[in-house]
Amino acid sequence: MILFNYIVMCLIFGTTFLAIKIGIDAGAPPFFSAGARFFLAGVILFSIMVWKRKASISLLFKKEMFLTGFALTFGVFATLYWAEQYLSSGIAAVLSATAPLMILLLQTTITRQSLPTVAWIGCLVGFAGVLLMLLPGLTVTFSTVWLLGCLVVLFGQVFYSAGTVYSRRVIKRFQDSSPIALNAAQMMYGGALLLILSLFTENVDVQSMVTPAAIVSLLYLIVVGSMMGHTIFYWLVAKTNPVFPATWLYISPLIALTLGVILYHEPLSILSLAGGITIIGGIILININSLKQLLEKKPSMLGKASHNR
């Protein structure tokens, strides 16, 4: 079940980038559709947690939920949804995979600890991958909005890295609350902020939101992308450890890249493909020590899970 759920999670997270692109291309306003997705998913999940008595309404009045929602949902997805107006879903997915690199640099800055040599090499490799990915837009067919879209996605990962580092403190502080409830609460705040941003920046055309493509995209992202995907992620964290589920970042971007090309006929240059693979390689190098520990524990972990099942 661990392996099965892990594969399902990677597929879900790999398809969400294409689902976002389909909805935006159908005419759905990016901020409004992102806000509706996360606010509704958060409300449904949080209601289920309250009904199961795994969360308290008082959790919604904690400033930590607002701050986490501002970083992990509002900051990350306002930038991603806006950028996917001008980028392919695959490029957006791979650029989003730079998050672990930024988390590492942020943690190093905060703790002032020296990085292992292999981690610095991973940072350089990941940075080289980003440059390779941006190169077609700079040299082959220069496009200002395309380049801006890439930079905006990267900027969104700064929010993600800050939110991830902060959320670790939040989880420790609210140990009595379910991680799923904490995630649902921050999604509600982030979604609400996105809807407020949409109110001041977008003209929401109801007709564009009720097209089949826009409706299917939104429903898929709410139910499958936000509710199922994150529930499986936290289930895997509970059954294994925090490192193993996070390895989706090495797999899902390449799934997104492949699906975008095959199903949506998105263009893909050799340089962009090489950049994507290089970024993933850099992220693996950054986390090589954690992955080694994971591989050493994996046989016993899976064996224990099989026994318990």
N, C-alpha and C positions, 0 to 999 in steps of 0.2 A: 504493500500500500504506500510506503514511503516513496519508492521509486516511481510508482504510477502517478501519485499526486505531484511529485517533482516535475515529471514530464508535462503533465497537464498545466501546471503553473507556468512553466517556460513557454508553452504554446500560447497560453492566455496573454501573458505579458508581451509576447512577440507579435500578437495580432492587434493589440490595442492601438499601436501607432497607425496601422492601416485603417482601422475603424475610425480614428480621429480624422484622418485625411479624407475618407469617404464622406463623412458628415460635413466637413468644411467645404469640400468641392460641391456638395449638394446645396450649398447656400446657407448653412447654419452659421450664425454669428459665433466666432470662436469663444469669446468670453462667456456669452450666455449659455452655450452648449456645455462648456466646461463647468460652469457654475451649477447648472441643472443636474449634470451628472453626479458631481460630488455631494451636493447638498441632499439630493434625494437618496443616494446610496448611503450617506451618513445617517440620515433620519431613519431609514429602514433598519440598518444594522444596529444602531443604538437602541431603537425600540425593541428589537429582538433581545438584546443584551439585558435591558431593563426588565422585560417580561420573564427572562430566565433568572432574574435576580443576580446577574453578574455585573451590574452597573447601577449607579445611582444618578438621579437627575442632577444632583448637586455637582457632579463632575463637569457639567456644562458651564458652571459659573467660575471655573478655575482659569486664571489668566494663562496658565501653561498650555491649555487647549487652544486658546486663541493664538498664542505665539507659535505653537507648532503648526497650526493650520495655516497661518500666514506664510511660513517658510515652506513646508512640505507640500501643500496643495496650492495655495494662491500663487506664490512665487514661481514654483516649478511649472505649473500647468498654464498659467497666464502666458508665460513666455513660449511654452511648447505649442499650445494651440494657435497662438498668433503666428509663430514661425512656420507652421505646417501649411499656411496659406501659400508659401513660396518655396518650401522644400519638399522633397519626396519623403514618404514615411520612413523609408529605410535609412536615409541620411540622418534624419532627426533621431531615430532610434540609436544609431551608432554614436552620434555626438552625445546623446544622453548617457552613454556608457562611460563617459569620462568622470562620472560622479565619484567613484572610489578614489581616483587620482586626487580630486579636489578635497575629499574628506581627509585623505592622508596628509596633504599639505596643511590643511587647517588644523588638524590635531597636532602636527609637529610644531606649528607656530604657537599654539596655545600652551602646549606642555614644554616647549623648548628642548625636546629630546632629539638626539641625532638619529638620522635614518640609517638603516643598514644599506650597504653598497648596492645590493640587488634591488632595493626599493627605489633608490635614486636612478638606477638604470631603467627601471620600469617607468618612472616619471618621464624620463627623456624619450623612451620609446613611445609612450602614449602621446607625448607632445608632438613627436615626429609624425605620428599617425594623424593627428588633427591637422597638421600642416599639409600632409598629403591629401586629406579629404577636402581641404579648402582650396587646393591648388587649381582644380579645373575652373572654379568660379573666378579665379584671379587671372588666369592666363589664356585658357581655351576660349571661353565665351564670358567675358567679364560682365557680371551682373551685380549691381549694387544691392538690390533687395535680397538676392540669393545669399550673398555674403553676410548681409545684415541678419538674415534669418538664422544662419549658422552661429553667428556671434550671440544672438539672443538666446538660442538653445543652451549654449555654453554658459551664458550668464545665469540662466535658470538653474543650472547645476550648482552654482554658488549657493543659491537658496537651499537646494537639496542637501548639500554638504553641511551647511550651518544647522539646518533643521534636524539632520540625522544626529549630529554631535549633541545638540541640545535635547533631542527626544530621549537619548540614553539616560540622561539625568532625570527626565520626566518619568520614564518607566520605573526607575528605581524609587522615585518619590511616591508613585502611586502603585506600589506592588500589589495592593489588595484589589485593584481593578483589572479586568481582563484587557490584555493588549488590543483585542479586537474592539472593545468599547472605547479605548483611548484613541485608536485610529479613526473610529466612526465619529467621535466628537471633533477631532481636528478636521476631518473631511467636511463636517457641517459648517464649521467656521470658515474654512477655506472656500467652500462652495458659496457661502453667503457673500464673502468678499468679492468673489468673481462676479456674482450677480449684481452687486453694487457697482463694480467697475463697468459692467455691461450697460447698466442703466445710464451712465454718464458718457459713454463712448460709442455705443452702438444703437442703430435703429433696428429693432427686432421685427422682422417681417414674419408674421405667423405662417404665411404660405410657404416660405422657405423651410420652416421647421416641421411642416406636416407632409413633406414629400416622403415617399417610401424609404429612400436612402438615408435621409436625416433621422427618421424615426427608428429604423433598424440600428443605425449607428449608435444613437443615444441609448436605446434599450440594451444593446450589447455591452456598451461601456459601463452602464449602471449595474446590470445584473452579473455579467461575466467578468468584465474588467475590474470593477471596483469591489463588488461583494464577494464573488467566488475567488478571484485571484488573491486578494488580501487575506481572506479567511484561510485558504490553503497555505499561504505563506506563514501565518502565525501558527497554524497546526504543525507545519514542518519544524518551526522553531521549537515548539513544545516537545515534539517527538525526537528531535535530533539535537541541534545546537544552532546558534545564530549565524555561523559561517556557512553551513551547507546550503540553506535556502537562498542566501545572498548570491550564490554562484550563478543564479539566473542571468545576471548581468553579462556573463561571458557567452551565453547561448542565445537569449532572446533577441538581442540586436541583429545577429546574423539571420535569425528566423525572419525578423521584420524586413531585413534587406532583401531576402530571397522572395518572400511573399509579395513585396511591393513590385518587384520585377516581373514575377510570373503571373500574378493575379491582376495587377493594376497597370502593368506595362510601364512602370516607372523607369526612366533612363538611369543607367549605371555605367560610369566610366571605369576604366582599369585603375586609374589613380584613386578613385573613391573606394573601390573594392580593396585595394592594397592598404589604403588608409584605415579602413574599418578593421581589417585583420590585424594591422599593426597596433591599433588602439586596444583591441582585445588582448593582444600579446603583452602590451605594457601593463594592463590591469592584472593579468595573471602573474607577472613578475612582481608587482607591488604586493600581492597577497600570497606569494609563493610559500612563505612559512606557515601561514594559516591553512593553506591547501595541503601541505605535507602532513600537518597534524590531522586534518580531516581524513586523508587517505589512510593514515595509520589506524584511525578509530573506526572507519567505515565498515570493515568486515564484521567486527564485533557488534557495531550499532545495528546493522541490518539483520544480523543473526538474532539479536535480542528482540528486535521488532517482529521478526518472523515467528519466534518462540511465543511472544505475547499474543500474537494474532491467533 
